[in-house]
């Protein structure tokens, strides 16, 4: 299945990193969809979560990985330089437009968190998109989040809180933003939604009916089965 | 705007019209084994009007995209032969070809109608004055009587499609390529778009290439038919002779050929004894979207076994709303709905509902919940008999993701899954919309089978032929006056409430460059965060509260918008109170908690600081107009226009994705999965939403690229985003507040650096 595409992609050098229009638009729409999920998450989590979270000695960081999905997932889908920053920024913009307690400061968070993931993908030369890379990038986003939060919102916190928050936040980034994004990317590839992206072409496990839209309905299939 | 001279009358060569040609052209998308197009040789002369026919998947859309220059490069697939517009590569002939797609939502990029029209010419670098000339009367010419600042999501599908057409025409192309432009429109919308297209083609003498499943729509206006089959041209000539020679084969493959009606299912068998059973009854039913006026009212309906009810009426009459309310998926404003067992479908559990009522949603992708076709069917039926897959023509597709099916296959699968659990009542929302002739016949047969098994069918539809084929009883909903939106009622969306006088200047907040407002909200925060102390936070907050009224937003609105900050601030303070740095006397201590003089002081400082950072930021950014914000980011901050506009276009989809999300929730309830906890449902919902988002994004990308987006030319901007004195002033004041607050802290000896203040072990 992957055989026809592999020989060429090696020679693809710079073109591989160039943003096509479809990359830009799909990255944007994914960012918006993730922003919408943030909003739904807010409705689910906030009423109890933030009140309860305020009482915790830093372990609230363990659910904050949800905020980091935008960057990792967008990067895993379009696989271009800057995708992690861009995806996280778009998602943050949606969050800010819906109105949350952080307002446009969400953009700052998005920038820092996206940057954390971006640095990891860049260090891997935009060549590694597996589960390990995804989890490292999620952890990177977690580092960005932890630093900014400790400076901006928890500046008066004690060393214990800061340490617990850092560990739980980074781990949450690796698992929620990293692992879950990677699983989501794989599931999306199986639906065919990513066929215009490298992410959608690397799966080798699917059935052989990929060119089905060519023939549409089944009776035509049978009719021309021999010619295929 | 009446249509059209007879066919052939407009074919005189026009200097503006474009000539399209393909020589041995082929295209194989990356990752596919078979080419979508192969050895295509054809020439479409300037001013010709061509209808392209073929089964779904025959390569028609790909051909149009190739002429429009939006197929992509080596990254996207392998190309053979060549394809030209006026003898040039399509990529070098941007703007010579205009492409209109099937989905009206995908054809519109910006929030307001007038802005959207300008999008294409701006991308091509057309001078602003020239754009203004082009757009003068552009809405009129496609028969749209709307204001230029009308919000595009409020338009009906037919209006949106005509707006998209006007946006394509604003490129002043030499050829107009239409990819099933009427497939998603109701009959009235179809006539309007055809009239608008033909008027434009006549006026400018354009070359016209149309793909459509329904031949009769365009037949009076075209002078040539090209038939594609599996990526090759198999017939090409004048409409009459091509249709005579290929008509039967085309009809067989799903094309709606005039004079070849689809196979109708046999008429209802004579009434079995059960037929008298009432399966669903509604009395005095009223329903509408949550929190809005009811769209349908006073509906009384009795549905008996073996009966088919068609809900008809013009667009916006509430057919879909009524169908969903009958299915127990929308809250009712009044009235009752009861099933044969006397239960109300709105109150039963999701699993029970899936056994009482099967629901087929307008978009099949809303109701897919499993990884494979087989699992989709198994959800209701348990074991999936091979015969069922065969019956659906999906015998070889059992292990495929339902999203990978063709449009017709998806539709058949969605009907099959709705009846899999054997519910007595089947409710369908526009089941035959945009379907080809083959799928149509198969759907009619599936629905008729359900009817003949003693089930009842309720379907919202425009399809007269389906109503006749199923012997449906019609419930016609009256037209409703168009809803008056706040916009039309005269209140500008960003307005902050009643202002001093009728002709007062807009509030300061609206006059500010959005980048200035954003910077004024963010910069002070960056200064204030250097210290954590009560004095700086209190001084900053006090000054800000004094200055905020200057924004011209009334107090109540301001409090409402900043409410989340007022809630978050004490919570942050609570955290610091419990876990803050300790110093001085300790008042309480348990587990990790230590409340001390130090943590109390830091907690107060934190509350004030969160307010001081959050309130101005939220107040300045609330209700920002996305288009203006994007203009400012690209023009003022000089961020890359492609990315900014991509984000702006995607943000326009927010409303659409929001309604997708609600529909996905309803579909999960209808399919028996709605009883699970929210957290368990979330992953499936998110995945389905992402699939929809990516598909919408990919279609939008094609439409945007076809309108010159990404062209390697300097873009022009019809909406300037100037940086004025007032912007500098606002920013200076905001920074001054932060500086004064910081100086106050230093002067009083309270300055407490966040870096030195903390002992990190």
Interface residues (C-beta under 8 A of the other chain):
Chain A: X4 X5 X8 X12 X15 X16 X18 X19 X20 X21 X22 X24 X25 X26 X27 X28 X29 X30 X31 X32 X33 X35 X36 X37 X40 X41 X44 X50 X51 X53 X54 X55 X56 X57 X58 X77 X86 X89 X90 X93 X94 X96 X97 X99 X100 X101 X102 X103 X104 X105 X107 X108 X151 X152 X153 X154 X155 X156 X157 X158 X159 X160 X161 X162 X163 X184 X187 X188 X190 X191 X192 X193 X194 X195 X196 X200 X201 X206 X207 X209 X210 X211 X212 X213 X214 X215 X216 X217 X218 X219 X220 X221 X224 X228
Chain B: X29 X30 X31 X32 X33 X34 X36 X55 X56 X57 X58 X59 X70 X72 X73 X74 X75 X76 X230 X231 X253 X254 X371 X393 X394 X395 X396 X397 X399 X400 X401 X403 X404 X405 X406 X408 X409 X436 X438 X439 X518 X521 X522 X525 X529 X532 X561 X564 X565 X567 X568 X571 X572 X574 X575 X576 X578 X579 X580 X581 X582 X591 X592 X593 X594 X599 X602 X603 X605 X606 X609 X610 X613 X614 X617 X618 X620 X621 X622 X624 X626 X642 X643 X646 X647 X649 X650 X651 X653 X654 X657 X658 X661 X678 X679 X682 X686 X687 X689 X690 X691 X693 X694 X695 X696 X697 X698 X700 X701 X702 X704 X705 X709 X710 X754 X757 X758 X759 X760 X761
